[in-house]
Amino acid sequence: MKLTEQDITLWGNDIPWLAGLREKGMRAFTATGLPTAKTEAWKYSFNAVGNMENLQIDTAPHECNGHCHHSEELPFAAYYIDFCNGKLQGEHFDLPRGVSVKPLVEAIYDGDAKSYLNKSFAVEKFPFAALNAAYLEQGAMIVVERNTVLDKPIVIRYHAHKSQNLFCNIRNIIALEARAKAEIIEYIDIEESTCFHNAVNEIFLAADSILKHYKLQKEGKTKYVSLNSVQQRSNSHYKCFVLQKENALARHESYINLLQEGACAEVDGAYRLNESGVSDITTNIRHLAPHTTSNQLVKGVVAGKAKGVFQGQIHIAPDAQQTEGHQLHRALLLSDEGEVDCKPELEIFADDVKCSHGATCGDLDKEQLFYMQSRGICMEEARQILIEAYLQEVLNMIDNSEIAAWISKNL
């Protein structure tokens, strides 16, 4: 049975605006369907989506039985928010003054979420975000109040345990008010499951706010698709780093609108694939006001039959004068059967701008390998040293040394 034909009853269907939002999402998905080779944003990775007909959405009350507490504790102090099998665990969270977290259903019931849900992107342009809207129920709403500076990061852990063919749709709202500062880590620890994880983060940054956002996905068999849709006001700073490892599909898409002067976005990332996984990092950064800035650096390593994808678009609107936008993708292709696809793109409608894009792809330096072997280092160890050194450039973009060390350890 097709997913869209299943008889699924979700909480809140008696709330008219929520029911209308879900209906709009289903109409949008029905119109576009699953991505194909003609879907421009998915042209290099649509095949990895696979057959979704046997996926199931679990609407029963969830009993974790302690499984999610087996998730790895991070080697630094943090505030934790846990999802297990796609469902938020708990209703109360140990967070400092100035930070609030609500289950999405509570934020919908209270009306707090109404001004945020589906307000940051056009659902018709993102097929999986449309599905996410159609089955909207699970997620969290995080608000950092004005002038609040978090003393340690918030960690959102996604865990699943032996959940075959489960379709998890999660929608998070993250709002930073004026002059707020926060670090958020998303840790996808679902390597034991073969579920399909479909997440959307709607992020709203008020004037002079700063959000440092990290995402790490462990190796596994799952398919993970995510959209970060970001709205930035004057002088706000969004800094994102994503690490993707071996999975059936790992796709991270950023859709960022720099709405007012001084807004700055940085999207950096790394992927490392050894067997047959697919990593897709897609970005669309839209400079819609003067004096805005964006920078992107993505580096990848592909071996075996794996595929690495980077698609990056920088859009400069006609009024966005004195804007800077730069992107660079570099990859190591270490096998004849591996594949790297890269599509950097500039779309410029203003004349007083500084923009650049670049892409390189190659193998490890044979002279460096020979030199290291001549000093008594075996071939495998020499390759590992060179790969780690290659990726270090992008790891250096992480400001927090504890987070950088943890991410580096997971490469």
C-alpha positions as CSV (number, residue, x, y, z in Angstrom):
1,M,0.0,0.0,0.0
2,K,1.3,3.5,-0.8
3,L,2.0,5.7,2.1
4,T,-0.4,8.4,0.9
5,E,-3.2,5.8,0.7
6,Q,-2.9,4.6,4.3
7,D,-5.7,5.4,6.8
8,I,-3.7,7.6,9.3
9,T,-5.4,9.5,12.1
10,L,-3.2,12.3,13.5
11,W,-3.7,14.4,16.6
12,G,-5.2,17.8,16.0
13,N,-7.3,17.1,12.9
14,D,-10.1,19.1,14.7
15,I,-7.9,22.2,14.6
16,P,-8.9,24.0,11.3
17,W,-5.7,25.8,10.5
18,L,-3.6,22.6,11.3
19,A,-5.9,20.5,9.2
20,G,-5.6,23.0,6.4
21,L,-1.8,23.0,6.6
22,R,-1.7,19.2,6.4
23,E,-4.1,19.2,3.4
24,K,-1.9,21.8,1.7
25,G,1.2,19.6,2.2
26,M,-0.5,16.5,0.8
27,R,-1.8,18.5,-2.2
28,A,1.8,19.7,-2.9
29,F,3.3,16.3,-2.6
30,T,0.6,14.7,-4.7
31,A,1.3,17.3,-7.4
32,T,5.0,16.7,-7.5
33,G,5.4,13.1,-6.3
34,L,8.7,11.6,-5.3
35,P,11.8,13.2,-6.8
36,T,12.8,12.0,-10.3
37,A,15.7,12.8,-12.7
38,K,13.7,15.8,-13.8
39,T,13.6,17.2,-10.3
40,E,16.5,19.7,-10.5
41,A,17.4,19.7,-6.8
42,W,17.4,15.9,-6.7
43,K,18.9,15.0,-10.1
44,Y,22.0,13.4,-8.5
45,S,20.4,11.5,-5.6
46,F,16.8,10.7,-6.5
47,N,17.6,7.0,-7.0
48,A,18.7,6.7,-3.4
49,V,15.1,7.5,-2.2
50,G,14.0,4.0,-3.2
51,N,10.6,2.4,-2.7
52,M,8.5,4.1,-0.1
53,E,5.3,2.1,-0.6
54,N,5.8,-0.1,2.5
55,L,6.7,2.7,4.9
56,Q,4.5,3.0,8.0
57,I,3.6,5.9,10.2
58,D,3.2,4.9,13.9
59,T,0.3,6.9,15.5
60,A,0.1,4.8,18.7
61,P,1.4,6.2,22.0
62,H,5.1,5.5,22.1
63,E,6.8,3.4,24.8
64,C,10.5,3.8,24.7
65,N,11.3,1.3,27.4
66,G,14.6,3.0,28.1
67,H,16.1,2.4,24.6
68,C,16.7,6.1,23.9
69,H,18.7,6.5,27.1
70,H,21.3,4.2,25.6
71,S,22.2,7.1,23.2
72,E,25.8,8.2,23.5
73,E,26.5,10.9,26.1
74,L,28.6,13.7,24.5
75,P,32.0,14.4,26.1
76,F,31.0,17.9,27.2
77,A,28.3,19.5,29.2
78,A,25.0,20.0,27.3
79,Y,21.2,20.2,27.6
80,Y,19.5,17.2,26.0
81,I,16.3,16.8,24.0
82,D,15.6,13.2,22.9
83,F,13.5,11.7,20.1
84,C,12.9,8.0,20.0
85,N,11.4,6.3,16.9
86,G,10.4,9.8,15.7
87,K,8.6,10.9,18.9
88,L,9.7,13.4,21.4
89,Q,10.5,12.0,24.8
90,G,9.1,13.9,27.8
91,E,7.3,17.2,28.2
92,H,9.6,19.0,30.6
93,F,13.2,19.8,30.0
94,D,16.0,21.0,32.2
95,L,16.9,24.2,30.6
96,P,18.1,27.6,32.0
97,R,16.0,30.7,32.4
98,G,15.4,32.5,29.1
99,V,15.0,29.2,27.1
100,S,11.8,27.4,26.6
101,V,11.1,24.0,24.9
102,K,7.6,22.7,24.1
103,P,6.4,19.6,22.3
104,L,5.1,20.7,19.0
105,V,1.6,19.4,19.7
106,E,1.5,21.7,22.8
107,A,2.8,24.7,20.8
108,I,0.1,24.1,18.2
109,Y,-2.6,23.7,20.9
110,D,-1.5,26.9,22.6
111,G,-1.3,28.7,19.2
112,D,2.4,29.6,19.7
113,A,3.4,27.6,16.6
114,K,0.9,29.1,14.2
115,S,3.0,32.1,13.2
116,Y,6.0,29.9,12.4
117,L,4.8,26.6,10.8
118,N,5.4,26.7,7.0
119,K,6.2,30.4,7.1
120,S,9.9,30.1,6.0
121,F,9.6,28.2,2.7
122,A,7.1,27.4,-0.1
123,V,6.0,23.9,0.5
124,E,5.5,23.3,-3.2
125,K,9.2,23.4,-3.9
126,F,10.3,20.7,-1.4
127,P,8.6,17.3,-1.9
128,F,9.7,15.8,1.4
129,A,9.0,19.0,3.4
130,A,5.5,18.7,1.8
131,L,5.2,15.2,3.2
132,N,6.4,16.4,6.5
133,A,3.6,19.0,6.5
134,A,1.0,16.4,5.5
135,Y,1.9,14.3,8.5
136,L,2.8,17.1,10.9
137,E,2.6,16.1,14.5
138,Q,5.9,15.3,16.1
139,G,8.6,17.9,16.9
140,A,9.7,20.6,19.3
141,M,9.5,24.4,19.6
142,I,12.6,26.0,21.0
143,V,12.6,29.7,21.8
144,V,15.7,31.6,23.2
145,E,14.5,34.9,24.6
146,R,16.1,38.2,23.9
147,N,19.6,38.9,25.3
148,T,19.8,35.2,26.5
149,V,23.2,33.6,26.1
150,L,23.3,29.8,26.6
151,D,26.2,28.5,28.7
152,K,26.3,25.2,27.0
153,P,24.8,23.6,23.8
154,I,21.4,22.1,23.4
155,V,21.7,18.6,22.0
156,I,18.8,17.1,20.0
157,R,19.3,13.3,19.8
158,Y,17.4,11.2,17.3
159,H,17.4,7.5,18.3
160,A,15.6,4.5,16.8
161,H,15.6,0.9,17.8
162,K,14.9,-1.9,15.4
163,S,12.2,0.0,13.7
164,Q,11.7,-1.5,10.2
165,N,10.1,0.6,7.5
166,L,9.1,3.3,10.0
167,F,8.5,6.8,8.4
168,C,9.4,9.5,11.0
169,N,8.4,13.0,10.3
170,I,9.8,15.6,12.7
171,R,9.2,19.4,12.5
172,N,11.3,21.6,14.8
173,I,10.8,25.4,15.3
174,I,13.9,27.2,16.5
175,A,13.5,30.9,17.2
176,L,16.2,33.2,18.6
177,E,15.0,36.6,19.7
178,A,17.1,39.8,19.5
179,R,20.7,39.5,20.7
180,A,20.2,35.8,21.8
181,K,23.1,33.4,21.4
182,A,22.9,29.6,21.3
183,E,24.6,26.4,20.0
184,I,22.4,23.5,18.9
185,I,23.7,20.0,18.0
186,E,21.6,17.5,16.1
187,Y,22.9,14.0,16.7
188,I,21.3,11.3,14.5
189,D,22.1,8.0,16.2
190,I,19.8,5.5,14.4
191,E,22.4,3.1,12.9
192,E,20.5,0.0,14.1
193,S,17.3,0.9,12.3
194,T,16.2,1.0,8.6
195,C,13.6,3.7,9.1
196,F,13.1,6.8,6.8
197,H,13.8,9.9,8.8
198,N,12.3,13.1,7.3
199,A,13.1,16.2,9.3
200,V,12.4,19.9,8.8
201,N,13.9,22.7,11.0
202,E,12.3,26.1,10.6
203,I,14.8,28.6,12.1
204,F,14.1,32.3,12.8
205,L,16.9,34.6,13.8
206,A,16.0,38.1,15.0
207,A,18.3,41.1,14.9
208,D,21.9,40.6,16.3
209,S,21.2,36.9,17.3
210,I,23.8,34.2,16.7
211,L,23.0,30.5,16.2
212,K,25.8,27.9,15.8
213,H,24.2,24.7,14.5
214,Y,26.0,21.4,14.2
215,K,24.7,18.1,12.7
216,L,26.4,14.7,13.0
217,Q,25.0,11.5,11.5
218,K,26.4,8.2,12.5
219,E,26.9,5.3,10.1
220,G,23.9,3.1,9.5
221,K,21.3,1.7,7.1
222,T,18.8,4.4,7.4
223,K,17.6,7.1,4.9
224,Y,17.8,10.6,6.3
225,V,16.4,13.7,4.6
226,S,16.4,17.1,6.2
227,L,15.6,20.7,5.4
228,N,17.0,23.6,7.3
229,S,14.9,26.7,6.4
230,V,16.4,29.8,7.9
231,Q,15.1,33.4,8.1
232,Q,17.7,36.0,9.2
233,R,17.1,39.5,10.3
234,S,19.7,42.4,10.5
235,N,23.2,41.5,11.7
236,S,22.2,37.9,12.7
237,H,24.7,35.2,12.2
238,Y,23.9,31.6,11.3
239,K,26.8,29.2,11.3
240,C,26.2,25.6,10.4
241,F,28.4,22.5,10.2
242,V,27.2,19.1,9.0
243,L,29.1,15.8,9.0
244,Q,27.6,12.9,7.0
245,K,28.8,9.3,7.1
246,E,27.8,6.1,5.4
247,N,24.0,5.6,5.1
248,A,21.6,4.5,2.4
249,L,20.9,8.2,1.9
250,A,22.0,11.2,3.9
251,R,20.7,14.5,2.5
252,H,21.1,17.8,4.2
253,E,19.4,20.8,2.5
254,S,19.8,24.4,3.6
255,Y,17.4,27.1,2.4
256,I,18.5,30.4,3.8
257,N,17.0,33.9,3.3
258,L,19.2,36.8,4.3
259,L,16.4,39.3,4.7
260,Q,18.1,42.4,6.2
261,E,21.4,44.2,6.1
262,G,24.3,42.7,8.0
263,A,22.9,39.1,8.0
264,C,25.6,36.5,7.6
265,A,25.4,32.7,6.9
266,E,28.1,30.1,6.9
267,V,27.4,26.5,5.8
268,D,30.3,24.2,6.1
269,G,30.4,20.4,6.0
270,A,32.2,17.1,5.4
271,Y,31.2,13.7,4.2
272,R,33.1,10.4,4.3
273,L,31.8,7.4,2.5
274,N,33.6,4.0,2.2
275,E,31.1,1.5,0.7
276,S,27.9,2.3,-1.1
277,G,26.2,5.2,0.7
278,V,24.9,8.5,-0.7
279,S,25.7,11.8,0.8
280,D,24.0,14.9,-0.6
281,I,24.7,18.4,0.8
282,T,22.5,21.0,-1.0
283,T,22.4,24.7,-0.3
284,N,20.4,27.7,-1.5
285,I,21.4,31.0,0.1
286,R,19.4,34.0,-1.0
287,H,20.9,37.4,-0.5
288,L,17.8,39.6,-0.4
289,A,19.3,42.8,1.2
290,P,22.5,44.9,0.9
291,H,25.6,44.2,2.9
292,T,24.9,40.5,3.5
293,T,27.5,37.8,3.5
294,S,27.7,34.0,3.0
295,N,30.5,31.5,2.9
296,Q,30.4,27.8,2.2
297,L,33.2,25.1,2.4
298,V,32.4,21.4,1.9
299,K,34.9,18.6,1.6
300,G,34.3,15.0,1.0
301,V,36.0,11.6,0.7
302,V,34.4,8.9,-1.4
303,A,35.5,5.2,-1.8
304,G,33.9,2.0,-2.8
305,K,30.7,2.4,-4.8
306,A,29.6,5.4,-2.8
307,K,28.3,8.7,-4.2
308,G,29.0,12.2,-2.8
309,V,26.8,15.2,-4.0
310,F,27.2,18.9,-3.5
311,Q,24.8,21.4,-5.0
312,G,25.2,25.0,-3.9
313,Q,23.3,28.1,-5.2
314,I,24.0,31.7,-4.2
315,H,21.2,34.0,-5.3
316,I,21.8,37.8,-5.3
317,A,18.6,39.9,-5.5
318,P,18.6,43.2,-7.5
319,D,18.7,45.3,-4.4
320,A,21.4,43.3,-2.6
321,Q,24.3,45.6,-3.4
322,Q,27.7,45.3,-1.7
323,T,27.1,41.7,-0.9
324,E,29.6,38.9,-0.7
325,G,28.9,35.2,-1.4
326,H,31.5,32.5,-1.7
327,Q,31.4,28.7,-1.9
328,L,34.0,25.9,-2.4
329,H,33.6,22.2,-2.7
330,R,36.5,19.8,-2.7
331,A,36.5,16.0,-2.9
332,L,38.8,13.0,-2.9
333,L,37.6,10.2,-5.1
334,L,39.5,7.0,-4.0
335,S,38.0,4.3,-6.2
336,D,37.0,3.8,-9.9
337,E,33.4,2.8,-8.9
338,G,32.8,5.8,-6.7
339,E,31.1,9.0,-7.9
340,V,31.2,12.7,-7.0
341,D,28.7,15.1,-8.5
342,C,29.1,18.9,-7.9
343,K,26.9,21.7,-9.2
344,P,28.0,25.2,-7.9
345,E,25.7,28.0,-9.1
346,L,25.7,31.8,-8.9
347,E,22.5,33.7,-9.8
348,I,23.4,37.4,-9.6
349,F,21.1,40.3,-10.3
350,A,23.2,43.1,-8.7
351,D,26.4,44.6,-10.0
352,D,28.3,45.7,-6.8
353,V,29.0,42.3,-5.4
354,K,31.9,39.9,-4.6
355,C,31.0,36.3,-5.4
356,S,33.0,33.2,-6.2
357,H,32.5,29.4,-6.5
358,G,34.9,26.6,-7.1
359,A,35.1,22.8,-7.2
360,T,38.0,20.3,-7.3
361,C,38.1,16.5,-7.3
362,G,41.2,14.2,-7.2
363,D,43.0,11.3,-5.6
364,L,45.5,11.2,-2.8
365,D,49.0,12.5,-3.7
366,K,51.1,9.6,-4.7
367,E,54.4,11.4,-3.9
368,Q,53.2,12.1,-0.4
369,L,52.1,8.4,0.0
370,F,55.6,7.3,-1.3
371,Y,57.4,9.7,1.1
372,M,55.5,8.4,4.1
373,Q,56.0,4.8,3.2
374,S,59.8,5.5,2.8
375,R,59.7,6.6,6.4
376,G,58.3,3.3,7.6
377,I,54.5,4.1,7.6
378,C,52.4,1.4,6.0
379,M,50.2,2.2,3.1
380,E,46.9,2.0,5.0
381,E,48.1,4.2,7.8
382,A,49.6,6.7,5.3
383,R,46.3,7.0,3.5
384,Q,44.4,7.5,6.8
385,I,46.8,10.3,7.8
386,L,46.4,12.1,4.5
387,I,42.6,11.8,4.6
388,E,42.4,13.2,8.1
389,A,44.8,16.0,7.1
390,Y,42.7,16.7,4.1
391,L,39.5,17.1,6.1
392,Q,41.1,19.1,8.8
393,E,40.7,22.4,6.8
394,V,36.9,22.2,7.1
395,L,37.0,21.0,10.7
396,N,39.0,24.2,11.5
397,M,35.8,26.2,10.7
398,I,34.2,25.0,14.0
399,D,34.7,27.6,16.7
400,N,34.0,25.4,19.7
401,S,37.1,23.3,20.4
402,E,35.2,20.6,22.4
403,I,32.6,20.2,19.6
404,A,35.4,20.2,17.0
405,A,37.3,17.4,18.9
406,W,34.1,15.3,19.2
407,I,33.2,15.7,15.5
408,S,36.8,14.9,14.5
409,K,36.8,11.8,16.6
410,N,33.7,10.6,14.7
411,L,35.2,11.1,11.2
